[in-house]
Every structure is written in C-alpha cells, then in structure tokens.
C-alpha cells in the first residue's frame, strides 16, 4: 500500500507564498492573481505526467539522519535534488477569485504542497496549499468509508461485520493456493515448491479451505518463499 497511487482534493490559494508551502507557514504577498481559465489549465497540464519535483524543506526526508523539517525550523536550508514523480491527473473542480479546488491523482512521493507552489510560480503570482483531503489510496476510497458518527451507534457485532477482509490490502496481487503440507512449511518459514505455475514475484497465499496465509514470493526455478505471514491462533497450554 505504500507504493499505491493516491488521490486528493486540494484547495490552492494564489497571490501569496508560504514558508512551509501550506496554511501553517508565514505568508508573504507575491502578486495579485491575474490569469484566465485557459492559462490556469495550461499551467495545470504542465504539472501533469512524469515531472521533476524538488522535495520541500518542511518534509520528513532526512539529511545525515536529521529530518529536513528540523533543519527548516532552525532556519537552515540545504540543497535538495529534484526527484521524478508521476501526477496521473489534475482536474479543476472549482475556481473563485483567488483559490482553486483541484482533484489530483498521483504516485508515491508526490508533494501536493510543492504542486501548489509550482502552480503559483507558473502563473506568476505565487501560491500555497490552503487545504488538503486524501480521497483514495489504491482501491480504498473515502466515499466507501463509514462515518464515525454511524459506528458510534452500532453494536460491536455490527461494526465487525463492516470490516473488510485483511487480504483486501493485497487485492492487486495474484493469488496462489497451496496444499496442507506446503501451508505448514510456509508457516514455519520454509521454502516450498509452488508446482506448475506461471506466476512470478509477490503473491497472496491461501491454504486449504481458502485460509489466507499471507504474502509470498515465487522465485525461479520452482521456489516459493514466505515473506509476511498472518499470525495463527495458538491453543493455550494450562499447567496444573
């Protein structure tokens, strides 16, 4: 899931620059926003696709073991090399006098704050991230979530019934069924022969009866390696 694409709704305010790139920083007036919709859309298009993005100082990236945000709070700025990130889409949802609301889908490592700043720079008036809401991570969407106000009124059984199976996290990976003997070896951390399979790489593992075992890796030639396995219940032993 750390590598999954993410989607956001972002509000960008123009005319100012922020020391942190978002609403928590100190604002500096740059210029009055003066652009039409076509120019805005062109600027957005220039920040879509595979782009170079310089990480912000106010980030959790580290320099010699120290987070950059710690250095930033001390007034220290260091050189950061641009990194390749992917912005799959950027859609204009709403536009007012000095703000826009955007829908953004992007890959791992993309800083929406930096997109806001770069958008303001391309429009010549400065910009910063006023508000941000993550709406999707991989196959998980906030519109499918259950509000806390509803959960608070439900019983424990009703809440448990709403939970998705844990293997939903790995739904993007192919699945592989193994026999009982192989399942036992895998749960003890041992390699097994995956049999005749065209699969290679990371897979979801299932034992007899469809029991989800965890995450494995099929390697050539004919080797299945356990990677991350589910904890299995252990019967308590009572000593008199």
C-alpha positions in Angstrom: 0.0 0.0 0.0 3.0 2.3 0.5 3.5 2.2 -3.3 -0.2 2.6 -4.2 -1.4 5.6 -6.1 -3.3 8.3 -4.1 -6.0 10.8 -4.9 -6.6 14.1 -3.2 -8.9 17.1 -3.2 -6.7 20.2 -2.8 -7.5 23.9 -2.4 -4.8 26.2 -3.6 -4.7 29.9 -2.8 -2.9 32.3 -5.1 -1.2 35.6 -4.5 0.9 34.5 -1.6 3.9 32.4 -0.8 4.1 30.3 2.4 7.3 29.4 4.3 6.0 25.9 4.7 4.1 25.6 1.4 0.8 25.3 3.3 -1.5 27.3 5.5 0.6 26.7 8.6 3.5 28.8 7.4 4.2 32.5 7.4 2.6 34.2 4.3 4.3 36.6 2.0 2.4 38.6 -0.6 3.7 38.0 -4.1 1.3 39.4 -6.7 -2.4 39.9 -7.4 -3.7 36.8 -9.3 -4.3 37.8 -12.9 -5.0 34.8 -15.2 -7.9 33.3 -17.0 -9.2 29.8 -17.0 -7.2 28.8 -20.2 -3.9 29.9 -18.7 -4.7 28.1 -15.5 -5.5 24.8 -17.4 -2.2 25.1 -19.3 -0.3 25.5 -16.1 -2.0 22.5 -14.6 -1.2 20.5 -17.8 2.5 21.4 -17.5 2.5 19.8 -14.0 0.8 16.5 -15.1 2.6 13.3 -16.1 6.2 12.4 -15.2 7.7 15.5 -13.8 10.7 16.6 -11.7 9.8 17.8 -8.2 12.1 19.2 -5.6 11.1 18.0 -2.1 10.2 20.7 0.4 12.4 21.6 3.4 9.3 21.0 5.6 9.3 17.3 4.9 10.2 14.1 6.7 13.1 13.4 4.4 16.4 13.1 6.2 19.9 14.6 5.8 22.6 12.8 7.9 19.8 11.2 9.9 18.1 14.5 10.7 14.6 15.3 9.3 14.6 18.2 7.0 11.7 19.9 8.9 14.0 20.1 12.0 16.6 21.9 9.9 13.9 24.2 8.4 12.7 25.2 11.9 16.3 26.2 12.7 16.3 28.4 9.6 18.7 26.1 7.7 18.0 25.3 4.1 20.0 22.6 2.2 20.1 21.8 -1.5 17.6 19.1 -2.5 17.9 17.2 -5.7 14.7 17.1 -7.8 13.0 13.6 -8.0 10.9 12.1 -10.6 7.2 11.8 -9.6 4.1 11.0 -11.5 0.9 13.1 -11.5 -1.6 11.0 -13.3 -4.3 13.7 -13.4 -5.1 17.2 -12.2 -8.7 18.3 -12.7 -10.2 21.7 -11.9 -13.3 21.3 -9.7 -14.0 24.9 -8.8 -12.5 28.3 -9.1 -13.0 31.5 -7.2 -11.3 34.9 -7.1 -8.0 33.7 -5.6 -8.5 30.0 -5.0 -9.0 26.8 -7.0 -10.2 23.4 -5.9 -8.4 20.5 -7.6 -8.7 16.8 -7.9 -5.3 15.2 -8.1 -4.2 11.6 -8.7 -0.5 10.9 -8.2 2.1 8.3 -7.4 4.3 7.7 -4.4 6.5 10.6 -3.2 4.5 13.4 -4.7 4.2 16.5 -2.5 0.9 18.3 -3.1 2.3 21.4 -1.4 5.0 21.6 -4.0 2.4 21.3 -6.8 0.6 24.2 -5.3 3.8 26.3 -5.2 4.8 25.3 -8.7 1.3 26.2 -10.0 1.5 29.6 -8.4 5.0 30.1 -9.9 3.9 29.2 -13.4 1.0 31.7 -13.0 3.4 34.4 -11.8 1.5 35.2 -8.6 2.7 32.7 -6.0 0.5 30.0 -4.4 0.3 27.7 -1.4 -1.8 24.8 -0.3 -4.7 26.1 1.7 -6.4 22.7 2.4 -6.0 19.1 1.5 -8.1 15.9 1.8 -6.9 12.5 0.7 -9.8 10.7 -1.0 -8.2 7.5 -2.3 -5.3 5.1 -1.5 -5.1 2.3 -4.1 -8.5 0.6 -4.2 -9.7 2.3 -0.9 -12.0 5.3 -1.4 -13.2 7.7 1.3 -16.7 7.7 -0.2 -16.9 4.0 0.7 -15.9 4.6 4.3 -18.4 4.6 7.2 -18.6 7.8 9.3 -17.6 7.6 12.9 -21.0 9.0 13.9 -22.6 5.9 12.5 -20.2 3.5 14.1 -20.7 5.0 17.5 -24.4 4.0 17.4 -23.7 0.4 16.3 -23.0 -2.8 18.2 -19.7 -4.5 18.3 -21.0 -7.3 16.1 -22.4 -4.8 13.5 -19.1 -3.0 13.4 -17.2 -6.2 13.0 -19.5 -7.1 10.1 -18.4 -3.9 8.3 -14.7 -4.8 8.4 -13.1 -5.8 5.1 -11.0 -9.0 5.0 -7.3 -8.3 5.7 -6.3 -9.7 2.3 -8.2 -6.8 0.6 -5.0 -4.9 1.2 -3.3 -7.2 -1.3 -6.1 -7.4 -3.9 -3.8 -6.0 -6.6 -1.6 -9.1 -6.4 -2.2 -12.5 -7.9 -3.3 -15.4 -5.6 -1.8 -18.8 -5.2 -3.4 -21.8 -3.5 -1.2 -24.3 -1.7 -1.8 -27.8 -0.2 -1.8 -28.5 3.5 1.8 -29.8 3.7 3.1 -26.7 1.8 1.0 -24.4 4.0 2.6 -25.9 7.1 6.1 -25.5 5.7 5.4 -21.9 4.8 4.0 -21.0 8.2 7.3 -22.3 9.7 9.3 -20.1 7.4 10.4 -22.8 5.0 10.6 -22.8 1.2 8.2 -24.9 -0.9 7.9 -26.0 -4.5 5.0 -23.9 -6.0 4.2 -26.6 -8.5 3.3 -25.8 -12.1 2.6 -22.1 -12.1 3.2 -19.2 -14.5 3.3 -16.7 -11.6 6.4 -15.0 -10.6 7.0 -12.3 -7.9 4.8 -11.4 -5.0 1.6 -13.4 -4.5 -1.3 -13.8 -2.0 -1.1 -17.2 -0.3 -4.1 -19.3 0.5 -4.2 -22.7 2.3 -6.9 -25.4 2.2 -10.4 -24.1 2.7 -9.4 -20.6 1.4 -7.5 -19.7 4.6 -5.4 -16.5 3.9 -1.8 -17.3 4.9 -0.1 -14.1 4.0 2.4 -12.8 1.4 4.8 -14.9 -0.5 7.2 -14.6 -3.4 7.6 -17.0 -6.3 11.2 -17.3 -7.5 12.7 -19.2 -10.3 13.4 -22.1 -10.5 10.3 -23.5 -8.7 10.7 -21.9 -5.3 8.0 -20.2 -3.1 9.4 -18.1 -0.3 7.2 -16.9 2.6 7.6 -13.1 3.0 4.9 -11.8 5.5 2.5 -14.3 7.1 -0.6 -14.0 9.2 -0.3 -14.8 12.9 -2.1 -18.1 13.6 -4.0 -18.8 16.8 -2.2 -20.9 19.4 -4.1 -23.0 21.9 -3.3 -22.1 25.5 -1.5 -24.8 27.5 -2.6 -24.9 31.1 -0.1 -26.4 33.6 -1.7 -27.8 36.7 
